[in-house]
Amino acid sequence: MLAARIAELRHAGFRQVVLDLSGLLFIDSSGLHMILDCDAEARKDGFALELIPGSRAIQRIFEITGLEGRLPFRNTADASTHPGRATS
C-alpha cells in the first residue's frame, strides 16, 4: 500500500515525500526494502525523500543494517512536519 501511495503522490507532481516512521511498532525486511527502493527512485528521479525517525527499537534496525547513515533521516531537532508537505 505504501509503495502505491508514494507512486500516486509522485504522479500527482509532489517533489518531496516524507515518510513518518514514528508510529511504527515493527519493520521487517520487506519494509526496509521498500524504503531502499523509494530512496533509489528519489535519487534517480530527483525528488526529495525524507524520513522522520521511528522509536529507538525501529531506529536500531537501521543502525544494525548500516542504513541509518545512508538514508535521509530528518534531524531530530527538526522533527515536526511542515505544512504543505505530503506525508505518508
Summary of the structure (lengths in Angstrom):
residues: 88
radius of gyration: 12.4
end to end distance: 10.4
largest distance: 34.9
contacts: 212
relative contact order: 0.23
helix: 44%
strand: 14%
